[in-house]
């Protein structure tokens, strides 16, 4: 398949907006996350930090007509554990995922959602077992 055709199928979608949890209000982590944010040509990649017991909430706007939503959470090492909860635009829980969701602990979670509902999705990242402060990437892409 030609690159131009692949690019034509991709929709620039994901505008991830961090919603600070009560545990993170005014924390140093939020300032670091904002400085490291980077948008790419196919979606949005955001860099954040998290601590033990902290929940970071992120909002993701998905336009109508998307056939696939890909959510990728990576914290680079299986030495720590994060949990990802994904909520549909109507507020219902789509699913709760842990590091071993893919079959083995590897410091990342990847979820593909077919025919995602349009609207604002909420993604909660929870520091389930974290020592100190660790970085993570939340990368979301939607495809038409």
N, CA, C and O atoms as a GROMACS GRO file, in nm:
protein
  576
    1UNK      N    1   0.085  -0.117   0.000
    1UNK     CA    2   0.000   0.000   0.000
    1UNK      C    3   0.090   0.123   0.000
    1UNK      O    4   0.186   0.130   0.077
    2UNK      N    5   0.061   0.217  -0.083
    2UNK     CA    6   0.142   0.337  -0.094
    2UNK      C    7   0.129   0.422   0.032
    2UNK      O    8   0.024   0.426   0.095
    3UNK      N    9   0.238   0.491   0.066
    3UNK     CA   10   0.242   0.577   0.184
    3UNK      C   11   0.132   0.682   0.177
    3UNK      O   12   0.064   0.708   0.276
    4UNK      N   13   0.112   0.744   0.060
    4UNK     CA   14   0.010   0.849   0.049
    4UNK      C   15  -0.128   0.795   0.079
    4UNK      O   16  -0.212   0.864   0.136
    5UNK      N   17  -0.153   0.670   0.040
    5UNK     CA   18  -0.283   0.608   0.067
    5UNK      C   19  -0.300   0.581   0.217
    5UNK      O   20  -0.408   0.603   0.273
    6UNK      N   21  -0.193   0.534   0.281
    6UNK     CA   22  -0.197   0.509   0.425
    6UNK      C   23  -0.222   0.640   0.499
    6UNK      O   24  -0.307   0.646   0.588
    7UNK      N   25  -0.148   0.744   0.461
    7UNK     CA   26  -0.165   0.873   0.527
    7UNK      C   27  -0.306   0.925   0.505
    7UNK      O   28  -0.364   0.986   0.596
    8UNK      N   29  -0.363   0.901   0.388
    8UNK     CA   30  -0.500   0.944   0.360
    8UNK      C   31  -0.602   0.876   0.449
    8UNK      O   32  -0.709   0.932   0.475
    9UNK      N   33  -0.569   0.755   0.497
    9UNK     CA   34  -0.662   0.682   0.584
    9UNK      C   35  -0.654   0.726   0.730
    9UNK      O   36  -0.745   0.700   0.808
   10UNK      N   37  -0.546   0.791   0.764
   10UNK     CA   38  -0.526   0.833   0.902
   10UNK      C   39  -0.597   0.964   0.928
   10UNK      O   40  -0.601   1.052   0.841
   11UNK      N   41  -0.653   0.978   1.044
   11UNK     CA   42  -0.716   1.103   1.082
   11UNK      C   43  -0.640   1.164   1.198
   11UNK      O   44  -0.608   1.095   1.295
   12UNK      N   45  -0.610   1.291   1.188
   12UNK     CA   46  -0.546   1.358   1.300
   12UNK      C   47  -0.656   1.379   1.401
   12UNK      O   48  -0.753   1.450   1.376
   13UNK      N   49  -0.641   1.317   1.515
   13UNK     CA   50  -0.751   1.307   1.606
   13UNK      C   51  -0.725   1.356   1.745
   13UNK      O   52  -0.789   1.448   1.794
   14UNK      N   53  -0.633   1.294   1.806
   14UNK     CA   54  -0.627   1.292   1.950
   14UNK      C   55  -0.575   1.421   2.006
   14UNK      O   56  -0.458   1.456   1.989
   15UNK      N   57  -0.660   1.491   2.071
   15UNK     CA   58  -0.618   1.607   2.147
   15UNK      C   59  -0.629   1.566   2.292
   15UNK      O   60  -0.737   1.572   2.351
   16UNK      N   61  -0.518   1.525   2.350
   16UNK     CA   62  -0.519   1.479   2.488
   16UNK      C   63  -0.500   1.599   2.577
   16UNK      O   64  -0.403   1.674   2.563
   17UNK      N   65  -0.592   1.616   2.668
   17UNK     CA   66  -0.584   1.728   2.762
   17UNK      C   67  -0.574   1.670   2.902
   17UNK      O   68  -0.667   1.605   2.948
   18UNK      N   69  -0.461   1.693   2.969
   18UNK     CA   70  -0.452   1.638   3.104
   18UNK      C   71  -0.548   1.707   3.198
   18UNK      O   72  -0.558   1.830   3.200
   19UNK      N   73  -0.620   1.628   3.274
   19UNK     CA   74  -0.707   1.680   3.378
   19UNK      C   75  -0.642   1.640   3.509
   19UNK      O   76  -0.634   1.521   3.540
   20UNK      N   77  -0.597   1.734   3.584
   20UNK     CA   78  -0.518   1.707   3.703
   20UNK      C   79  -0.606   1.643   3.810
   20UNK      O   80  -0.714   1.693   3.842
   21UNK      N   81  -0.557   1.533   3.865
   21UNK     CA   82  -0.628   1.468   3.974
   21UNK      C   83  -0.604   1.547   4.102
   21UNK      O   84  -0.515   1.631   4.109
   22UNK      N   85  -0.683   1.518   4.202
   22UNK     CA   86  -0.668   1.587   4.330
   22UNK      C   87  -0.528   1.566   4.386
   22UNK      O   88  -0.472   1.655   4.450
   23UNK      N   89  -0.473   1.447   4.363
   23UNK     CA   90  -0.339   1.418   4.415
   23UNK      C   91  -0.232   1.496   4.341
   23UNK      O   92  -0.122   1.515   4.392
   24UNK      N   93  -0.263   1.541   4.219
   24UNK     CA   94  -0.162   1.606   4.139
   24UNK      C   95  -0.174   1.757   4.132
   24UNK      O   96  -0.094   1.820   4.063
   25UNK      N   97  -0.271   1.817   4.198
   25UNK     CA   98  -0.291   1.962   4.188
   25UNK      C   99  -0.168   2.034   4.238
   25UNK      O  100  -0.124   2.014   4.351
   26UNK      N  101  -0.115   2.118   4.151
   26UNK     CA  102   0.001   2.198   4.189
   26UNK      C  103   0.130   2.119   4.203
   26UNK      O  104   0.229   2.173   4.252
   27UNK      N  105   0.130   1.995   4.162
   27UNK     CA  106   0.251   1.915   4.180
   27UNK      C  107   0.354   1.948   4.074
   27UNK      O  108   0.320   2.001   3.968
   28UNK      N  109   0.476   1.917   4.103
   28UNK     CA  110   0.586   1.939   4.010
   28UNK      C  111   0.568   1.853   3.884
   28UNK      O  112   0.612   1.893   3.776
   29UNK      N  113   0.504   1.737   3.897
   29UNK     CA  114   0.484   1.646   3.784
   29UNK      C  115   0.408   1.712   3.671
   29UNK      O  116   0.441   1.691   3.554
   30UNK      N  117   0.307   1.791   3.704
   30UNK     CA  118   0.225   1.852   3.601
   30UNK      C  119   0.305   1.950   3.517
   30UNK      O  120   0.284   1.957   3.396
   31UNK      N  121   0.395   2.025   3.577
   31UNK     CA  122   0.478   2.118   3.502
   31UNK      C  123   0.572   2.047   3.408
   31UNK      O  124   0.593   2.092   3.295
   32UNK      N  125   0.630   1.937   3.452
   32UNK     CA  126   0.720   1.859   3.367
   32UNK      C  127   0.643   1.803   3.248
   32UNK      O  128   0.693   1.807   3.136
   33UNK      N  129   0.524   1.751   3.272
   33UNK     CA  130   0.445   1.692   3.164
   33UNK      C  131   0.417   1.794   3.056
   33UNK      O  132   0.429   1.763   2.938
   34UNK      N  133   0.380   1.915   3.093
   34UNK     CA  134   0.348   2.017   2.995
   34UNK      C  135   0.467   2.054   2.909
   34UNK      O  136   0.450   2.085   2.791
   35UNK      N  137   0.586   2.051   2.966
   35UNK     CA  138   0.706   2.089   2.891
   35UNK      C  139   0.745   1.983   2.789
   35UNK      O  140   0.811   2.015   2.690
   36UNK      N  141   0.707   1.860   2.811
   36UNK     CA  142   0.751   1.751   2.725
   36UNK      C  143   0.648   1.708   2.622
   36UNK      O  144   0.674   1.614   2.546
   37UNK      N  145   0.532   1.773   2.616
   37UNK     CA  146   0.428   1.733   2.522
   37UNK      C  147   0.475   1.753   2.378
   37UNK      O  148   0.548   1.847   2.347
   38UNK      N  149   0.432   1.662   2.291
   38UNK     CA  150   0.469   1.670   2.151
   38UNK      C  151   0.356   1.616   2.065
   38UNK      O  152   0.310   1.504   2.088
   39UNK      N  153   0.310   1.693   1.968
   39UNK     CA  154   0.210   1.643   1.873
   39UNK      C  155   0.284   1.593   1.750
   39UNK      O  156   0.379   1.656   1.705
   40UNK      N  157   0.240   1.479   1.695
   40UNK     CA  158   0.299   1.433   1.571
   40UNK      C  159   0.193   1.440   1.461
   40UNK      O  160   0.083   1.488   1.486
   41UNK      N  161   0.225   1.394   1.343
   41UNK     CA  162   0.136   1.409   1.229
   41UNK      C  163   0.014   1.318   1.229
   41UNK      O  164  -0.076   1.339   1.148
   42UNK      N  165   0.007   1.220   1.315
   42UNK     CA  166  -0.099   1.121   1.310
   42UNK      C  167  -0.183   1.114   1.437
   42UNK      O  168  -0.276   1.033   1.444
   43UNK      N  169  -0.155   1.193   1.532
   43UNK     CA  170  -0.227   1.189   1.658
   43UNK      C  171  -0.153   1.274   1.759
   43UNK      O  172  -0.086   1.370   1.722
   44UNK      N  173  -0.164   1.240   1.883
   44UNK     CA  174  -0.096   1.316   1.986
   44UNK      C  175  -0.022   1.222   2.078
   44UNK      O  176  -0.074   1.118   2.119
   45UNK      N  177   0.100   1.258   2.110
   45UNK     CA  178   0.181   1.184   2.206
   45UNK      C  179   0.206   1.279   2.321
   45UNK      O  180   0.250   1.392   2.300
   46UNK      N  181   0.180   1.235   2.440
   46UNK     CA  182   0.200   1.318   2.558
   46UNK      C  183   0.293   1.247   2.654
   46UNK      O  184   0.283   1.126   2.674
   47UNK      N  185   0.384   1.322   2.714
   47UNK     CA  186   0.478   1.271   2.813
   47UNK      C  187   0.437   1.325   2.950
   47UNK      O  188   0.412   1.444   2.967
   48UNK      N  189   0.430   1.236   3.048
   48UNK     CA  190   0.388   1.272   3.182
   48UNK      C  191   0.475   1.201   3.285
   48UNK      O  192   0.559   1.119   3.249
   49UNK      N  193   0.455   1.234   3.411
   49UNK     CA  194   0.516   1.160   3.521
   49UNK      C  195   0.405   1.124   3.619
   49UNK      O  196   0.300   1.188   3.624
   50UNK      N  197   0.432   1.019   3.700
   50UNK     CA  198   0.333   0.972   3.796
   50UNK      C  199   0.405   0.912   3.916
   50UNK      O  200   0.519   0.869   3.906
   51UNK      N  201   0.336   0.912   4.031
   51UNK     CA  202   0.389   0.855   4.154
   51UNK      C  203   0.293   0.748   4.206
   51UNK      O  204   0.183   0.732   4.154
   52UNK      N  205   0.337   0.676   4.310
   52UNK     CA  206   0.256   0.572   4.372
   52UNK      C  207   0.123   0.629   4.418
   52UNK      O  208   0.119   0.730   4.487
   53UNK      N  209   0.012   0.564   4.379
   53UNK     CA  210  -0.121   0.602   4.425
   53UNK      C  211  -0.182   0.721   4.353
   53UNK      O  212  -0.297   0.755   4.379
   54UNK      N  213  -0.109   0.785   4.264
   54UNK     CA  214  -0.160   0.901   4.191
   54UNK      C  215  -0.244   0.855   4.072
   54UNK      O  216  -0.213   0.754   4.009
   55UNK      N  217  -0.350   0.930   4.040
   55UNK     CA  218  -0.431   0.907   3.920
   55UNK      C  219  -0.424   1.030   3.833
   55UNK      O  220  -0.459   1.140   3.878
   56UNK      N  221  -0.381   1.013   3.709
   56UNK     CA  222  -0.383   1.120   3.610
   56UNK      C  223  -0.498   1.092   3.515
   56UNK      O  224  -0.506   0.982   3.458
   57UNK      N  225  -0.587   1.189   3.496
   57UNK     CA  226  -0.698   1.175   3.403
   57UNK      C  227  -0.668   1.256   3.278
   57UNK      O  228  -0.619   1.369   3.286
   58UNK      N  229  -0.698   1.198   3.162
   58UNK     CA  230  -0.673   1.262   3.033
   58UNK      C  231  -0.801   1.255   2.951
   58UNK      O  232  -0.870   1.154   2.952
   59UNK      N  233  -0.831   1.362   2.880
   59UNK     CA  234  -0.948   1.366   2.793
   59UNK      C  235  -0.903   1.356   2.648
   59UNK      O  236  -0.803   1.417   2.609
   60UNK      N  237  -0.977   1.280   2.569
   60UNK     CA  238  -0.943   1.254   2.430
   60UNK      C  239  -1.066   1.276   2.344
   60UNK      O  240  -1.167   1.208   2.363
   61UNK      N  241  -1.060   1.368   2.250
   61UNK     CA  242  -1.173   1.395   2.161
   61UNK      C  243  -1.162   1.307   2.036
   61UNK      O  244  -1.064   1.315   1.963
   62UNK      N  245  -1.264   1.223   2.013
   62UNK     CA  246  -1.266   1.136   1.896
   62UNK      C  247  -1.380   1.182   1.805
   62UNK      O  248  -1.496   1.182   1.846
   63UNK      N  249  -1.347   1.224   1.681
   63UNK     CA  250  -1.452   1.268   1.590
   63UNK      C  251  -1.537   1.152   1.539
   63UNK      O  252  -1.498   1.036   1.551
   64UNK      N  253  -1.652   1.183   1.483
   64UNK     CA  254  -1.742   1.082   1.426
   64UNK      C  255  -1.676   1.016   1.306
   64UNK      O  256  -1.594   1.078   1.237
   65UNK      N  257  -1.712   0.891   1.281
   65UNK     CA  258  -1.667   0.821   1.162
   65UNK      C  259  -1.535   0.748   1.173
   65UNK      O  260  -1.484   0.700   1.072
   66UNK      N  261  -1.478   0.739   1.291
   66UNK     CA  262  -1.351   0.668   1.308
   66UNK      C  263  -1.377   0.518   1.315
   66UNK      O  264  -1.474   0.474   1.377
   67UNK      N  265  -1.290   0.440   1.251
   67UNK     CA  266  -1.307   0.294   1.252
   67UNK      C  267  -1.222   0.228   1.359
   67UNK      O  268  -1.250   0.115   1.400
   68UNK      N  269  -1.116   0.298   1.406
   68UNK     CA  270  -1.026   0.239   1.505
   68UNK      C  271  -0.966   0.348   1.591
   68UNK      O  272  -0.926   0.453   1.541
   69UNK      N  273  -0.960   0.322   1.720
   69UNK     CA  274  -0.890   0.408   1.815
   69UNK      C  275  -0.782   0.323   1.880
   69UNK      O  276  -0.811   0.218   1.937
   70UNK      N  277  -0.657   0.369   1.871
   70UNK     CA  278  -0.545   0.299   1.932
   70UNK      C  279  -0.496   0.381   2.050
   70UNK      O  280  -0.466   0.499   2.036
   71UNK      N  281  -0.489   0.316   2.167
   71UNK     CA  282  -0.438   0.380   2.289
   71UNK      C  283  -0.314   0.302   2.332
   71UNK      O  284  -0.319   0.180   2.347
   72UNK      N  285  -0.203   0.374   2.350
   72UNK     CA  286  -0.077   0.310   2.385
   72UNK      C  287  -0.018   0.382   2.506
   72UNK      O  288   0.012   0.502   2.500
   73UNK      N  289  -0.001   0.308   2.615
   73UNK     CA  290   0.059   0.359   2.738
   73UNK      C  291   0.192   0.286   2.758
   73UNK      O  292   0.196   0.163   2.758
   74UNK      N  293   0.300   0.363   2.775
   74UNK     CA  294   0.432   0.303   2.790
   74UNK      C  295   0.505   0.373   2.904
   74UNK      O  296   0.520   0.495   2.903
   75UNK      N  297   0.551   0.295   3.002
   75UNK     CA  298   0.630   0.352   3.112
   75UNK      C  299   0.768   0.288   3.117
   75UNK      O  300   0.838   0.300   3.218
   76UNK      N  301   0.809   0.221   3.011
   76UNK     CA  302   0.948   0.184   2.981
   76UNK      C  303   1.008   0.070   3.060
   76UNK      O  304   1.116   0.024   3.023
   77UNK      N  305   0.947   0.022   3.166
   77UNK     CA  306   1.008  -0.085   3.245
   77UNK      C  307   0.901  -0.164   3.321
   77UNK      O  308   0.806  -0.105   3.372
   78UNK      N  309   0.915  -0.296   3.328
   78UNK     CA  310   0.822  -0.376   3.407
   78UNK      C  311   0.850  -0.370   3.557
   78UNK      O  312   0.781  -0.436   3.635
   79UNK      N  313   0.950  -0.291   3.597
   79UNK     CA  314   0.981  -0.278   3.740
   79UNK      C  315   0.872  -0.202   3.815
   79UNK      O  316   0.865  -0.209   3.938
   80UNK      N  317   0.788  -0.130   3.743
   80UNK     CA  318   0.676  -0.056   3.801
   80UNK      C  319   0.548  -0.105   3.734
   80UNK      O  320   0.553  -0.173   3.632
   81UNK      N  321   0.433  -0.071   3.793
   81UNK     CA  322   0.306  -0.113   3.734
   81UNK      C  323   0.208   0.003   3.733
   81UNK      O  324   0.186   0.068   3.835
   82UNK      N  325   0.150   0.028   3.616
   82UNK     CA  326   0.044   0.127   3.600
   82UNK      C  327  -0.084   0.057   3.558
   82UNK      O  328  -0.080  -0.050   3.497
   83UNK      N  329  -0.196   0.118   3.589
   83UNK     CA  330  -0.326   0.069   3.546
   83UNK      C  331  -0.386   0.174   3.455
   83UNK      O  332  -0.373   0.294   3.480
   84UNK      N  333  -0.453   0.130   3.349
   84UNK     CA  334  -0.521   0.219   3.256
   84UNK      C  335  -0.670   0.187   3.255
   84UNK      O  336  -0.709   0.074   3.229
   85UNK      N  337  -0.752   0.287   3.285
   85UNK     CA  338  -0.897   0.274   3.274
   85UNK      C  339  -0.943   0.366   3.162
   85UNK      O  340  -0.905   0.483   3.156
   86UNK      N  341  -1.026   0.310   3.073
   86UNK     CA  342  -1.077   0.386   2.959
   86UNK      C  343  -1.228   0.398   2.973
   86UNK      O  344  -1.299   0.299   2.990
   87UNK      N  345  -1.277   0.523   2.966
   87UNK     CA  346  -1.420   0.552   2.978
   87UNK      C  347  -1.474   0.608   2.847
   87UNK      O  348  -1.413   0.697   2.787
   88UNK      N  349  -1.588   0.556   2.803
   88UNK     CA  350  -1.655   0.603   2.682
   88UNK      C  351  -1.709   0.745   2.703
   88UNK      O  352  -1.715   0.793   2.816
   89UNK      N  353  -1.747   0.811   2.593
   89UNK     CA  354  -1.805   0.946   2.606
   89UNK      C  355  -1.932   0.952   2.693
   89UNK      O  356  -1.961   1.057   2.750
   90UNK      N  357  -2.006   0.842   2.704
   90UNK     CA  358  -2.126   0.842   2.789
   90UNK      C  359  -2.093   0.820   2.937
   90UNK      O  360  -2.183   0.815   3.020
   91UNK      N  361  -1.963   0.806   2.969
   91UNK     CA  362  -1.920   0.789   3.108
   91UNK      C  363  -1.905   0.646   3.153
   91UNK      O  364  -1.854   0.620   3.262
   92UNK      N  365  -1.949   0.550   3.071
   92UNK     CA  366  -1.938   0.409   3.110
   92UNK      C  367  -1.795   0.359   3.090
   92UNK      O  368  -1.723   0.405   3.001
   93UNK      N  369  -1.756   0.264   3.174
   93UNK     CA  370  -1.622   0.207   3.167
   93UNK      C  371  -1.610   0.116   3.046
   93UNK      O  372  -1.686   0.021   3.032
   94UNK      N  373  -1.515   0.145   2.958
   94UNK     CA  374  -1.486   0.057   2.843
   94UNK      C  375  -1.404  -0.062   2.891
   94UNK      O  376  -1.430  -0.176   2.853
   95UNK      N  377  -1.303  -0.035   2.976
   95UNK     CA  378  -1.220  -0.143   3.027
   95UNK      C  379  -1.112  -0.093   3.120
   95UNK      O  380  -1.075   0.024   3.118
   96UNK      N  381  -1.060  -0.186   3.201
   96UNK     CA  382  -0.952  -0.159   3.294
   96UNK      C  383  -0.838  -0.254   3.259
   96UNK      O  384  -0.859  -0.375   3.248
   97UNK      N  385  -0.716  -0.201   3.241
   97UNK     CA  386  -0.606  -0.279   3.189
   97UNK      C  387  -0.483  -0.265   3.277
   97UNK      O  388  -0.456  -0.159   3.334
   98UNK      N  389  -0.408  -0.375   3.287
   98UNK     CA  390  -0.285  -0.380   3.365
   98UNK      C  391  -0.171  -0.424   3.274
   98UNK      O  392  -0.194  -0.465   3.160
   99UNK      N  393  -0.052  -0.416   3.324
   99UNK     CA  394   0.068  -0.448   3.247
   99UNK      C  395   0.064  -0.589   3.189
   99UNK      O  396   0.113  -0.610   3.078
  100UNK      N  397   0.010  -0.683   3.257
  100UNK     CA  398   0.009  -0.820   3.208
  100UNK      C  399  -0.105  -0.846   3.110
  100UNK      O  400  -0.126  -0.961   3.069
  101UNK      N  401  -0.180  -0.743   3.072
  101UNK     CA  402  -0.291  -0.760   2.978
  101UNK      C  403  -0.244  -0.823   2.847
  101UNK      O  404  -0.317  -0.904   2.788
  102UNK      N  405  -0.126  -0.789   2.801
  102UNK     CA  406  -0.072  -0.843   2.676
  102UNK      C  407  -0.007  -0.980   2.691
  102UNK      O  408   0.049  -1.030   2.594
  103UNK      N  409  -0.014  -1.041   2.807
  103UNK     CA  410   0.040  -1.175   2.826
  103UNK      C  411   0.166  -1.181   2.910
  103UNK      O  412   0.198  -1.286   2.968
  104UNK      N  413   0.240  -1.070   2.920
  104UNK     CA  414   0.360  -1.068   3.002
  104UNK      C  415   0.389  -0.925   3.044
  104UNK      O  416   0.363  -0.831   2.968
  105UNK      N  417   0.441  -0.906   3.165
  105UNK     CA  418   0.477  -0.770   3.208
  105UNK      C  419   0.590  -0.715   3.121
  105UNK      O  420   0.695  -0.777   3.107
  106UNK      N  421   0.567  -0.596   3.064
  106UNK     CA  422   0.670  -0.535   2.980
  106UNK      C  423   0.670  -0.382   2.989
  106UNK      O  424   0.742  -0.316   2.913
  107UNK      N  425   0.592  -0.326   3.081
  107UNK     CA  426   0.593  -0.182   3.098
  107UNK      C  427   0.512  -0.106   2.996
  107UNK      O  428   0.537   0.012   2.972
  108UNK      N  429   0.415  -0.173   2.934
  108UNK     CA  430   0.331  -0.104   2.837
  108UNK      C  431   0.195  -0.172   2.822
  108UNK      O  432   0.179  -0.291   2.848
  109UNK      N  433   0.100  -0.092   2.777
  109UNK     CA  434  -0.036  -0.140   2.751
  109UNK      C  435  -0.077  -0.082   2.616
  109UNK      O  436  -0.064   0.038   2.592
  110UNK      N  437  -0.128  -0.167   2.528
  110UNK     CA  438  -0.178  -0.122   2.398
  110UNK      C  439  -0.319  -0.177   2.380
  110UNK      O  440  -0.343  -0.297   2.392
  111UNK      N  441  -0.412  -0.086   2.352
  111UNK     CA  442  -0.553  -0.124   2.334
  111UNK      C  443  -0.600  -0.070   2.200
  111UNK      O  444  -0.578   0.046   2.168
  112UNK      N  445  -0.666  -0.155   2.121
  112UNK     CA  446  -0.731  -0.114   1.997
  112UNK      C  447  -0.881  -0.121   2.017
  112UNK      O  448  -0.934  -0.225   2.057
  113UNK      N  449  -0.949  -0.011   1.991
  113UNK     CA  450  -1.094  -0.002   2.007
  113UNK      C  451  -1.156   0.014   1.869
  113UNK      O  452  -1.135   0.116   1.803
  114UNK      N  453  -1.233  -0.086   1.825
  114UNK     CA  454  -1.299  -0.081   1.695
  114UNK      C  455  -1.423   0.006   1.702
  114UNK      O  456  -1.497   0.003   1.800
  115UNK      N  457  -1.445   0.084   1.598
  115UNK     CA  458  -1.563   0.171   1.584
  115UNK      C  459  -1.590   0.251   1.712
  115UNK      O  460  -1.699   0.240   1.770
  116UNK      N  461  -1.494   0.330   1.756
  116UNK     CA  462  -1.514   0.406   1.881
  116UNK      C  463  -1.624   0.511   1.866
  116UNK      O  464  -1.639   0.572   1.761
  117UNK      N  465  -1.700   0.529   1.971
  117UNK     CA  466  -1.805   0.632   1.973
  117UNK      C  467  -1.739   0.769   1.963
  117UNK      O  468  -1.631   0.790   2.018
  118UNK      N  469  -1.803   0.860   1.893
  118UNK     CA  470  -1.749   0.996   1.886
  118UNK      C  471  -1.777   1.067   2.017
  118UNK      O  472  -1.872   1.036   2.088
  119UNK      N  473  -1.692   1.162   2.048
  119UNK     CA  474  -1.707   1.240   2.170
  119UNK      C  475  -1.580   1.236   2.252
  119UNK      O  476  -1.474   1.196   2.205
  120UNK      N  477  -1.593   1.277   2.377
  120UNK     CA  478  -1.478   1.288   2.465
  120UNK      C  479  -1.462   1.163   2.551
  120UNK      O  480  -1.547   1.132   2.635
  121UNK      N  481  -1.355   1.092   2.527
  121UNK     CA  482  -1.318   0.974   2.605
  121UNK      C  483  -1.230   1.019   2.721
  121UNK      O  484  -1.156   1.117   2.709
  122UNK      N  485  -1.237   0.948   2.834
  122UNK     CA  486  -1.151   0.977   2.948
  122UNK      C  487  -1.060   0.857   2.972
  122UNK      O  488  -1.105   0.742   2.976
  123UNK      N  489  -0.931   0.886   2.989
  123UNK     CA  490  -0.833   0.781   3.015
  123UNK      C  491  -0.768   0.812   3.149
  123UNK      O  492  -0.706   0.917   3.166
  124UNK      N  493  -0.782   0.720   3.245
  124UNK     CA  494  -0.721   0.736   3.377
  124UNK      C  495  -0.599   0.647   3.387
  124UNK      O  496  -0.607   0.526   3.362
  125UNK      N  497  -0.486   0.706   3.423
  125UNK     CA  498  -0.363   0.632   3.446
  125UNK      C  499  -0.338   0.635   3.596
  125UNK      O  500  -0.329   0.742   3.656
  126UNK      N  501  -0.327   0.517   3.656
  126UNK     CA  502  -0.311   0.505   3.801
  126UNK      C  503  -0.175   0.444   3.833
  126UNK      O  504  -0.137   0.343   3.774
  127UNK      N  505  -0.102   0.504   3.926
  127UNK     CA  506   0.026   0.452   3.972
  127UNK      C  507   0.004   0.338   4.069
  127UNK      O  508  -0.002   0.358   4.191
  128UNK      N  509  -0.010   0.218   4.015
  128UNK     CA  510  -0.047   0.100   4.094
  128UNK      C  511   0.068   0.052   4.183
  128UNK      O  512   0.047   0.022   4.301
  129UNK      N  513   0.188   0.044   4.127
  129UNK     CA  514   0.306   0.003   4.204
  129UNK      C  515   0.425   0.079   4.146
  129UNK      O  516   0.489   0.035   4.051
  130UNK      N  517   0.454   0.194   4.207
  130UNK     CA  518   0.555   0.285   4.156
  130UNK      C  519   0.650   0.326   4.268
  130UNK      O  520   0.606   0.358   4.378
  131UNK      N  521   0.779   0.324   4.239
  131UNK     CA  522   0.878   0.373   4.334
  131UNK      C  523   0.926   0.509   4.285
  131UNK      O  524   0.976   0.521   4.173
  132UNK      N  525   0.911   0.610   4.369
  132UNK     CA  526   0.951   0.745   4.330
  132UNK      C  527   0.857   0.803   4.226
  132UNK      O  528   0.736   0.780   4.231
  133UNK      N  529   0.914   0.877   4.133
  133UNK     CA  530   0.839   0.937   4.023
  133UNK      C  531   0.890   0.876   3.894
  133UNK      O  532   1.011   0.875   3.870
  134UNK      N  533   0.799   0.826   3.810
  134UNK     CA  534   0.840   0.765   3.683
  134UNK      C  535   0.773   0.836   3.566
  134UNK      O  536   0.663   0.889   3.581
  135UNK      N  537   0.839   0.838   3.450
  135UNK     CA  538   0.778   0.898   3.331
  135UNK      C  539   0.692   0.795   3.258
  135UNK      O  540   0.712   0.674   3.271
  136UNK      N  541   0.594   0.845   3.182
  136UNK     CA  542   0.519   0.759   3.093
  136UNK      C  543   0.475   0.838   2.970
  136UNK      O  544   0.466   0.961   2.973
  137UNK      N  545   0.448   0.766   2.863
  137UNK     CA  546   0.396   0.823   2.739
  137UNK      C  547   0.256   0.771   2.719
  137UNK      O  548   0.229   0.652   2.738
  138UNK      N  549   0.165   0.860   2.682
  138UNK     CA  550   0.030   0.822   2.643
  138UNK      C  551   0.014   0.867   2.498
  138UNK      O  552   0.012   0.986   2.470
  139UNK      N  553   0.001   0.771   2.408
  139UNK     CA  554  -0.005   0.799   2.265
  139UNK      C  555  -0.139   0.747   2.212
  139UNK      O  556  -0.170   0.629   2.229
  140UNK      N  557  -0.219   0.833   2.150
  140UNK     CA  558  -0.351   0.795   2.100
  140UNK      C  559  -0.364   0.832   1.954
  140UNK      O  560  -0.326   0.943   1.914
  141UNK      N  561  -0.416   0.742   1.873
  141UNK     CA  562  -0.438   0.765   1.730
  141UNK      C  563  -0.572   0.707   1.691
  141UNK      O  564  -0.610   0.600   1.737
  142UNK      N  565  -0.645   0.778   1.605
  142UNK     CA  566  -0.770   0.729   1.551
  142UNK      C  567  -0.758   0.722   1.400
  142UNK      O  568  -0.690   0.804   1.338
  143UNK      N  569  -0.823   0.624   1.342
  143UNK     CA  570  -0.815   0.599   1.199
  143UNK      C  571  -0.955   0.597   1.140
  143UNK      O  572  -1.047   0.541   1.198
  144UNK      N  573  -0.970   0.657   1.024
  144UNK     CA  574  -1.100   0.662   0.956
  144UNK      C  575  -1.126   0.530   0.886
  144UNK      O  576  -1.230   0.514   0.822
   0.00000   0.00000   0.00000
